[in-house]
Amino acid sequence: MRPGQCGTDPRAQLLPGDQVEVDRFEAYLKERTVKPKVVCICGSMRFAALMQEHAAAESLSGRIVVMPHVSMAIWGARLANPDESMRELGQLHRAKIRMASEMLVVGDYVGDSTRAEITYARWLGLPVRFTHPDVDPGTEADR
């Protein structure tokens, strides 16, 4: 493509000042290709309020946040098949972990489900952060 030409059509010529618009559009496209990190918040739903606080902080830091939103303590009695719903929600949450760039574990307690999620995230090679680092179960190599 010759300077002053727009595309491959030789009839499409840039006019004076058009290059500024072309440069502006290229900058816009470059900006759109920058993908924000996705953080998956995990932890016991007893920390739902704390999860919301951290979700807000992560969002305000420019990250996309995915996290669980259904507490069985609240919704379990309203569901036709709570066990099946729990299994499906677990699968959905593992899909959220796969989407993520990193995991943030919220709370000062890690139960069996959260421990399994941490193991899964580390198996996927995701960095795992903790609001309370002392609850990090570590890796199998650490044990």
MIBAVEX-915697 format. One record per atom (N, C-alpha, C): atom name; x negated, y negated, z. Coordinates in steps of 0.02 Angstrom, whole numbers, plus 50000, padded with zeros to 5 digits. Example, Ala and Ser with C-alpha at 12.3 -4.5 7.8 and 13.67 -1.06 7.14 Angstrom:
BEGIN
  name     xx     yy     zz
     N  49340  50284  50390
    CA  49385  50225  50390
     C  49340  50165  50390
     N  49358  50112  50354
    CA  49316  50053  50357
     C  49355  49998  50394
! end
This chain:
BEGIN
  name     xx     yy     zz
     N  49957  50059  50000
    CA  50000  50000  50000
     C  49955  49938  50000
     N  49969  49892  49956
    CA  49931  49830  49952
     C  49954  49781  50005
     N  49908  49737  50028
    CA  49930  49684  50074
     C  49985  49643  50041
     N  50035  49626  50079
    CA  50090  49587  50052
     C  50146  49630  50023
     N  50135  49696  50022
    CA  50186  49742  49994
     C  50222  49775  50052
     N  50286  49785  50044
    CA  50327  49817  50095
     C  50350  49885  50069
     N  50325  49939  50097
    CA  50344  50005  50074
     C  50308  50023  50010
     N  50336  50071  49973
    CA  50304  50094  49912
     C  50334  50062  49849
     N  50387  50025  49856
    CA  50418  49992  49799
     C  50379  49928  49782
     N  50349  49924  49723
    CA  50308  49865  49707
     C  50350  49801  49702
     N  50416  49808  49696
    CA  50459  49748  49692
     C  50472  49718  49760
     N  50459  49756  49814
    CA  50473  49731  49881
     C  50410  49695  49907
     N  50410  49631  49903
    CA  50353  49591  49924
     C  50369  49556  49989
     N  50318  49552  50033
    CA  50326  49514  50095
     C  50320  49440  50079
     N  50363  49401  50108
    CA  50359  49329  50101
     C  50317  49301  50157
     N  50292  49239  50150
    CA  50254  49209  50205
     C  50297  49210  50269
     N  50267  49232  50323
    CA  50303  49237  50387
     C  50332  49305  50400
     N  50341  49347  50347
    CA  50368  49414  50357
     C  50321  49458  50397
     N  50255  49446  50391
    CA  50208  49488  50427
     C  50219  49482  50502
     N  50239  49424  50525
    CA  50254  49415  50597
     C  50310  49462  50617
     N  50362  49468  50575
    CA  50418  49513  50591
     C  50395  49586  50588
     N  50353  49602  50539
    CA  50327  49670  50534
     C  50286  49687  50597
     N  50243  49642  50617
    CA  50202  49653  50678
     C  50247  49661  50739
     N  50299  49619  50744
    CA  50345  49623  50801
     C  50381  49691  50801
     N  50402  49714  50743
    CA  50436  49779  50738
     C  50388  49836  50756
     N  50327  49833  50733
    CA  50277  49885  50750
     C  50266  49887  50826
     N  50263  49829  50857
    CA  50254  49826  50930
     C  50315  49856  50965
     N  50374  49842  50939
    CA  50436  49870  50966
     C  50434  49947  50961
     N  50415  49973  50903
    CA  50412  50046  50895
     C  50361  50077  50941
     N  50304  50045  50949
    CA  50252  50070  50994
     C  50278  50072  51066
     N  50313  50020  51086
    CA  50341  50016  51154
     C  50392  50072  51165
     N  50432  50087  51115
    CA  50483  50138  51122
     C  50454  50208  51126
     N  50394  50218  51101
    CA  50364  50285  51103
     C  50331  50300  51170
     N  50323  50250  51212
    CA  50297  50262  51279
     C  50353  50294  51320
     N  50341  50355  51343
    CA  50392  50391  51380
     C  50378  50385  51455
     N  50427  50363  51493
    CA  50417  50361  51566
     C  50413  50431  51594
     N  50378  50437  51650
    CA  50374  50502  51684
     C  50443  50519  51712
     N  50455  50585  51716
    CA  50516  50611  51745
     C  50498  50644  51811
     N  50528  50622  51865
    CA  50515  50653  51930
     C  50577  50692  51951
     N  50566  50753  51972
    CA  50621  50795  51998
     C  50616  50794  52074
     N  50668  50769  52106
    CA  50670  50768  52179
     C  50699  50834  52203
     N  50665  50864  52251
    CA  50686  50928  52280
     C  50686  50922  52355
     N  50721  50968  52387
    CA  50722  50971  52460
     C  50790  50994  52484
     N  50795  51003  52547
    CA  50858  51023  52578
     C  50910  50967  52570
     N  50972  50986  52555
    CA  51025  50936  52548
     C  51041  50901  52613
     N  51014  50926  52669
    CA  51022  50889  52732
     C  50986  50821  52728
     N  50942  50814  52678
    CA  50906  50752  52668
     C  50934  50712  52609
     N  50997  50721  52593
    CA  51028  50689  52535
     C  51020  50613  52537
     N  51030  50582  52594
    CA  51024  50509  52598
     C  50952  50487  52586
     N  50904  50525  52612
    CA  50834  50511  52602
     C  50815  50522  52528
     N  50845  50573  52497
    CA  50833  50585  52426
     C  50856  50525  52385
     N  50914  50497  52403
    CA  50940  50438  52367
     C  50893  50379  52374
     N  50866  50369  52434
    CA  50818  50314  52445
     C  50757  50323  52401
     N  50730  50384  52399
    CA  50671  50397  52358
     C  50687  50393  52284
     N  50747  50414  52265
    CA  50768  50408  52195
     C  50768  50335  52173
     N  50794  50291  52216
    CA  50794  50220  52200
     C  50723  50193  52193
     N  50680  50212  52240
    CA  50610  50189  52238
     C  50574  50214  52175
     N  50586  50277  52157
    CA  50554  50305  52097
     C  50581  50270  52035
     N  50646  50258  52032
    CA  50676  50223  51975
     C  50648  50153  51968
     N  50642  50118  52023
    CA  50616  50050  52022
     C  50541  50049  52004
     N  50508  50106  52010
    CA  50438  50112  51989
     C  50432  50133  51916
     N  50489  50138  51882
    CA  50488  50152  51810
     C  50491  50226  51792
     N  50512  50268  51839
    CA  50518  50339  51825
     C  50591  50359  51816
     N  50602  50410  51775
    CA  50668  50440  51768
     C  50674  50491  51824
     N  50730  50492  51858
    CA  50740  50537  51916
     C  50794  50588  51901
     N  50778  50651  51913
    CA  50828  50704  51913
     C  50826  50737  51982
     N  50884  50757  52006
    CA  50888  50785  52074
     C  50955  50821  52082
     N  50961  50861  52135
    CA  51025  50893  52148
     C  51076  50841  52172
     N  51139  50853  52155
    CA  51191  50807  52175
     C  51250  50841  52210
     N  51248  50908  52214
    CA  51304  50944  52243
     C  51281  50978  52308
     N  51309  50957  52362
    CA  51294  50989  52427
     C  51348  51041  52440
     N  51327  51103  52450
    CA  51376  51156  52464
     C  51411  51144  52530
     N  51379  51110  52576
    CA  51411  51094  52640
     C  51473  51051  52629
     N  51470  51009  52578
    CA  51526  50964  52564
     C  51574  50996  52513
     N  51547  51026  52459
    CA  51587  51049  52404
     C  51604  51123  52407
     N  51568  51163  52446
    CA  51577  51235  52447
     C  51648  51258  52456
     N  51684  51229  52503
    CA  51752  51250  52518
     C  51801  51232  52461
     N  51782  51184  52419
    CA  51826  51162  52365
     C  51816  51202  52301
     N  51765  51244  52299
    CA  51749  51281  52239
     C  51782  51349  52239
     N  51804  51371  52180
    CA  51839  51435  52175
     C  51792  51493  52191
     N  51729  51489  52168
    CA  51681  51542  52180
     C  51614  51510  52201
     N  51608  51495  52266
    CA  51548  51459  52289
     C  51482  51496  52275
     N  51482  51562  52281
    CA  51420  51599  52268
     C  51398  51592  52195
     N  51445  51599  52149
    CA  51430  51591  52078
     C  51408  51519  52063
     N  51443  51471  52093
    CA  51425  51401  52083
     C  51354  51388  52109
     N  51338  51416  52166
    CA  51271  51407  52195
     C  51218  51435  52148
     N  51231  51494  52119
    CA  51183  51524  52072
     C  51175  51480  52011
     N  51230  51455  51984
    CA  51227  51413  51924
     C  51193  51346  51939
     N  51206  51318  51998
    CA  51172  51256  52016
     C  51097  51267  52025
     N  51078  51325  52049
    CA  51007  51342  52055
     C  50974  51345  51986
     N  51008  51376  51938
    CA  50982  51379  51870
     C  50976  51309  51840
     N  51026  51268  51853
    CA  51026  51199  51828
     C  50967  51160  51858
     N  50955  51170  51923
    CA  50900  51134  51956
     C  50832  51157  51928
     N  50825  51222  51914
    CA  50762  51245  51884
     C  50753  51214  51814
     N  50807  51203  51778
    CA  50803  51169  51714
     C  50779  51096  51724
     N  50803  51064  51777
    CA  50780  50996  51792
     C  50706  50996  51808
     N  50683  51047  51844
    CA  50611  51052  51860
     C  50571  51059  51795
     N  50596  51099  51748
    CA  50560  51108  51685
     C  50557  51044  51644
     N  50607  51001  51651
    CA  50608  50937  51616
     C  50558  50887  51646
     N  50540  50898  51708
    CA  50503  50848  51746
     C  50428  50845  51728
     N  50399  50787  51741
    CA  50327  50777  51737
     C  50295  50792  51804
     N  50334  50786  51857
    CA  50310  50798  51925
     C  50369  50811  51971
     N  50353  50837  52030
    CA  50404  50851  52080
     C  50390  50810  52143
     N  50443  50786  52174
    CA  50438  50752  52239
     C  50482  50791  52288
     N  50450  50818  52340
    CA  50486  50855  52391
     C  50500  50807  52448
     N  50564  50800  52465
    CA  50587  50751  52515
     C  50606  50787  52579
     N  50584  50759  52636
    CA  50604  50784  52701
     C  50547  50818  52738
     N  50561  50829  52803
    CA  50509  50858  52846
     C  50521  50932  52859
     N  50559  50964  52814
    CA  50574  51035  52820
     C  50576  51065  52750
     N  50546  51124  52742
    CA  50548  51161  52679
     C  50575  51230  52693
     N  50635  51244  52666
    CA  50665  51310  52674
     C  50647  51355  52616
     N  50677  51413  52615
    CA  50660  51463  52564
     C  50674  51438  52492
     N  50730  51405  52481
    CA  50747  51381  52413
     C  50697  51329  52390
     N  50682  51281  52433
    CA  50635  51229  52415
     C  50565  51258  52405
     N  50546  51305  52447
    CA  50481  51339  52440
     C  50477  51373  52372
     N  50531  51406  52351
    CA  50532  51439  52285
     C  50526  51387  52229
     N  50559  51329  52237
    CA  50555  51276  52187
     C  50484  51249  52182
     N  50451  51241  52238
    CA  50381  51217  52239
     C  50336  51267  52203
     N  50345  51330  52218
    CA  50305  51383  52186
     C  50317  51381  52111
     N  50380  51374  52090
    CA  50397  51371  52019
     C  50364  51311  51985
     N  50369  51253  52017
    CA  50340  51192  51988
     C  50264  51200  51981
     N  50232  51227  52031
    CA  50159  51237  52027
     C  50142  51289  51974
     N  50183  51340  51967
    CA  50172  51390  51914
     C  50176  51357  51845
     N  50222  51308  51839
    CA  50228  51270  51776
     C  50171  51220  51766
     N  50131  51209  51818
    CA  50076  51162  51814
     C  50094  51091  51832
     N  50152  51081  51864
    CA  50174  51014  51883
     C  50139  50991  51947
     N  50121  50927  51950
    CA  50098  50900  52014
     C  50158  50898  52063
     N  50145  50913  52125
    CA  50197  50912  52176
     C  50176  50863  52231
     N  50219  50813  52244
    CA  50208  50764  52298
     C  50257  50779  52353
     N  50240  50757  52414
    CA  50282  50768  52473
     C  50290  50702  52510
     N  50352  50689  52534
    CA  50361  50632  52578
     C  50330  50646  52646
     N  50326  50710  52663
    CA  50295  50733  52726
     C  50244  50787  52707
     N  50182  50768  52691
    CA  50132  50816  52665
     C  50119  50875  52712
     N  50133  50868  52776
    CA  50121  50923  52823
     C  50167  50983  52811
     N  50221  50975  52772
    CA  50265  51032  52758
     C  50247  51069  52694
     N  50193  51048  52661
    CA  50171  51081  52600
     C  50153  51154  52615
     N  50189  51202  52585
    CA  50174  51272  52599
     C  50109  51294  52567
     N  50078  51251  52527
    CA  50015  51269  52494
     C  50026  51317  52438
     N  49971  51339  52409
    CA  49974  51388  52356
     C  49957  51456  52385
     N  49970  51508  52348
    CA  49954  51576  52373
     C  49880  51582  52386
     N  49838  51546  52347
    CA  49766  51549  52357
     C  49746  51518  52424
     N  49788  51472  52450
    CA  49774  51439  52514
     C  49788  51486  52573
     N  49830  51537  52562
    CA  49850  51580  52617
     C  49804  51637  52628
! end
